[in-house]
Amino acid sequence: MADGMGCTCAAWSENECCCGVDWTSQREIDLRNELETVKSGLAARTKQAAEVTLKWRELQGELTTLRQKIDNLEPVAWKGITGDYGFIFLSFQEQPGMTPLYSLEGIKQ
């Protein structure tokens, strides 16, 4: 109990009490409990932030790798219906018996 409730020596304050009852105000107890709740929530959020940061760095590495692979692709010229020339990057998954138009050796890991 708090606020001296349960005092058996009829004291008016903690200074007069000889029975050892808790004289901490209920407001202080509530604030301590709220602080512990906030601390545990903060710890959980900090852990989540660390996990997100780790995943972000991992994805940045993958993005860099993909950009390097794209930079290594050779452009292939094509002629459209209108006769204009454009450039596209061909990407395909090699399948058994398929003859590639060009080598993908430069981008394989």
Secondary structure, DSSP 8 states (H G I E B T S, - for coil): --TTTT-SS--SSTTT--S------HHHHHHHHHHHHHHHHHHHHHHHHHHHHHHHHHHHHHHHHHHHHHHHS-EEEEE-TTS-EEEEE------TT---SS--GGG--
